[in-house]
Amino acid sequence: QVHLVESGGGLVQAGGSLRLSCTLSGRAISTYHMAWFRQASGKGREFVALSGIGGSTNYADVVRGRFSMSRDNVKSMVSLQMDSLKPEDTAVYYCAAAQYFKRSYDSPDDYQNWGQGTQVTVSS
């Protein structure tokens, strides 16, 4: 069984930076597509970034150029470097893993494995 644990969330001022990490255990991370989603209060779960098997990346338009996702298969972890943070980035950030996509990499329903979430709050 796959287990995901996020860390690194916290409070930061607008324009600041934060680095989130997610560790996968129970299976080999090299066999999983890894993604970050976020959910702001009162809103649905929103795709943020993807690290595909092999290391290719995709980003949501609203974070492209500010966020960077990386993968370390040896350490069995992925990271999300968040720069130039904005108040609208405030959300609970979730790490997710999937071996196959039925619909799309940006669809929450395609991920069966989720972390517990970590709160990111950006003050203005």
N, C-alpha and C positions, 0 to 999 in steps of 0.2 A: 504494500500500500504506500502511495506517495504522500509525503508530508511536506508542507511548505511553511516557512516561518519568515516573516518580514521584520525588518528593523530599520531604524534610522529616522523615523518620523519625528516631528517636533514643531516648534514655533519659530518662525523666521520673519524678518521684515521684508517688505516688497523690495525687489532688486537683489535679494540675497540668494544663497545657494544651500542646497541640502542634497545629501546622497543617501538613497535607500538601498538596502540589500535584501536579497531573498535567498535562502538556503533550501535546497531540495534534498530529501533523504528518502530511503526506501527503494529507490530505483536509480538507474544511471541517467543523469541529467542530459547526457549527450543524445538520448533518444527522445527528448521532449522539445517541442516548441514552447518557449517561455514568453510570457506577456505581463505587462502591467495594465491594470484597469484602475479607475478611480470612481468614487461615488460621492458627490456633494449632497448636502442635506436637501431632501425633497426632490432629488433627481435620480434618474436611472444610472446604472453602471455604464461608464464611458471608457472606451478603448484609449490607451495612452501610447504604448510602445510594444513592439514585438522583437524578440530575438529568435529567429527561426533555427531549426536544426541546421548546423553548418555555420551559424553566426550572422546570417543576413539580418538586417534590421528594417523596420517600418515604423513610422510615427504618425500620430494624429496631427492634422494641420495646425491645431492650436498650440502644440508644443514643439513642433519642428524648428530646429535651430536653437532651442533653449534647453531641451532635454536630450540626454544621450544614454542609450542602454548598452551594456556590455555583458559578456558571458565568460565565465571561467569554468570550463568543464572539469578541470583538475580539482578545484575547490568546491565544485558542485554548487555554484551560486551565480546569480545574476545581480547586476547593480543598475540603478537608475540615477544618473547624475542630473540634478535639476538646477539650472542657473537662471538668472533673471526672473525669479519667481514673482508672480502676480497674485493679488488677492483672489482672483477667480480660479487659481490653482488649488485653493483650499478644498480638501476632500479627504476621505479615507482612501488610501491607496492599497490595492490588493495585488498580490502576485498570483499568477495562474499558470498552469501547465497542461499541455495537450499533446498527444502523440499523433492524432489525425484530426483534420477539419472536415466536418460535414457541410458547412456553409461558408464560413469565412473566418480568417484569423482575428477579425475585429468584432466577432460575435461572442458575447459572454456565454451563450448556450453551448458553444463548442468546447468549453473548458470544464472538465469534471473535477479538477484539482485546484483548490484555492487556499491561500493563506488566511490568517485571521484578520489581516488588515492593520495598517498603521496610519495614525492621524497626521496629516500635514496641514498646518495652519499658517497662512501668510497674512500678516497685518499690513495695513496701509499707513 
